[in-house]
Each structure stands twice: as structure tokens, then as C-alpha cells.
Amino acid sequence: MNLRWWNPESTNSIIATTSIFHLPSCLPPHTSTALKYMESVAFDSSWHFLVLEVSLAGVEIFLYMFQGLTTALPIFLNLFIFAIYTLACRKAPKRILLVFAWIMAVLGTTQTALRLVTAAVSLRAIRGSLDQDTSPASVATVSLLGLTQEALFGINNLVSDALLLHRCYRIWGCRRKVLVVPGILMVSTFAVGCAGVFSNVDFRAGYGLGAFTNLVLTVLTGTDSLGLPLGLKFNSWSHMMDSARCIARLAGRNNPGSLQYGDGNDPRVWGAVPHSRNMRGHHLLT
């Protein structure tokens, strides 16, 4: 067998080879060594993936189950309850914001549950590989769970950006022309994210485009009229925090998994709370 076309860095080809082909005793020594090396690389890749998933699951559990520094409730649940309480006590129109808050909470909770399930399935697959009892169904299940997580993350990001776009629309007096540029950026971010899942597109492109989209929405929601210079006044700290978080996580990262810490628990429902005032002094009708 000619092994020169196998790339040791290609996890798919390694896993496929080690899953289908066994190690016959009649092979020459150099071929046997090459196949053993491929099995070792495949295990290392699976082990690193397991460590990543367990770490991500640990962060999710911490944000959900452990208490904050100054609160008696878990961090994510505390922010969610605060958002629902603030919106419920609000006299202005609140139905749309309540819908956004519940959708983002459900998506975040689902992401956390999938993260825990993925970690458990990955651990079972690793244990099976050590016992030479790895099932192709386990590998397929892990892949399916990963794709589902990526899809939920993209949908959650799209929903949160749609919330900012809605606030921008109300702040600018329901002028649709203001929504053209951020709307295009939102769709582009979602498209690049989907392309990154099914192709070799650099994952940082999606995060970078998402950060730029958040910055544009932040500037638009922070100015009171078209006559004001861009970037002078921000009245929505949630938008600024989301943009800063995205940029900080993007800088210097070369591993797509390292950008996912806490994704399922992003307190984006905080953005649904009308905790800002515009320059005319009345509450924003978001």
C-alpha cells in the first residue's frame, strides 16, 4: 500500500483508515510501523477533541450551576430572570423583546445540553477505541452533535443580531434605509459561518465579520440621528460588551474550539433589556 498520499494531519482520512483496515501480521515492518503511527495520531486527535469538549462542558456547567460573585443565582439564570422581570414591569411595548429573550434563552440552554451530551459521547468513543470496540455509529453521533451545535450557535447569533437590528430600526424612527448595511452584514456572517462548517473556510472570517457587524449595530444604536458623527455616543452597553467579547476571543486564536467557551451561556438576553436612554431623555421603544 502506498502511504505517501495520506496526510497525518487529516483526521478524517486517519480515522477512516484505522476504522476500516486492521493491522495484519503479514505486512512488512515499515508498513506496520506506518499504520501504527496513523493509529497513534488518530487517537491523539480524538483525545484532544475530548479534552476540548470536556473543558467547554465545564464552562457551561459553571455558568449555569454555580453562583456569581455577588448574586445568589447562577450567572446566566440571574441575567435571564432580570431581563424577564424588567420587561414584565415595563409599560412600553414589550412583546417582541420578550419573544427574543425566551428564544435566546432556549437556544442557549439547548447548546449547553448538547455540549454535555457531546462530551459524554466522546468519552464513550475514546473508551471504545482503547478497548478496540469503536463503533462507526459513535463517530457519526459525535459528528452529528458537532454540526448541531454549530447550527444552533449560528442561529443564536443571527437572533441576537436581529434583536440589535430591531432596536436600531426603532431608534432611527423606523427608517428602513438604515437597515440595509447591517442586514447585509448579518446575512453574510450567517452564510460565512455555514460555509465554514462544510468547507475549509478560515473560521476566523466568520468571527471577524460577526465582530464588525456588532460594531456597526453598536454605532447605529448609539447615535440619535443621521446628523451626528459616527461613534460619538454609545447608549447601549450590551452591544459594546458583545463586540468587545467577540474581538477579544478572535485575537490570536488559531483553534476554532477555543473560541467557543461559554457560547451556550452567552447572556445575550441582557440585550433585550431596555436599560438605556436616548439623547432626548425618554426610554427607547425597542
Secondary structure as UniProt FT lines:
FT   TURN            4..5
FT   TURN            8..9
FT   HELIX           11..20
FT   TURN            25..26
FT   HELIX           29..65
FT   HELIX           75..88
FT   HELIX           95..130
FT   TURN            131..132
FT   HELIX           136..171
FT   TURN            172..173
FT   HELIX           176..179
FT   HELIX           180..198
FT   HELIX           203..222
FT   TURN            226..227
FT   TURN            230..231
FT   HELIX           237..250
FT   TURN            251..252
FT   HELIX           256..259
FT   TURN            261..262
FT   HELIX           263..265
FT   HELIX           268..272
FT   TURN            279..280
//
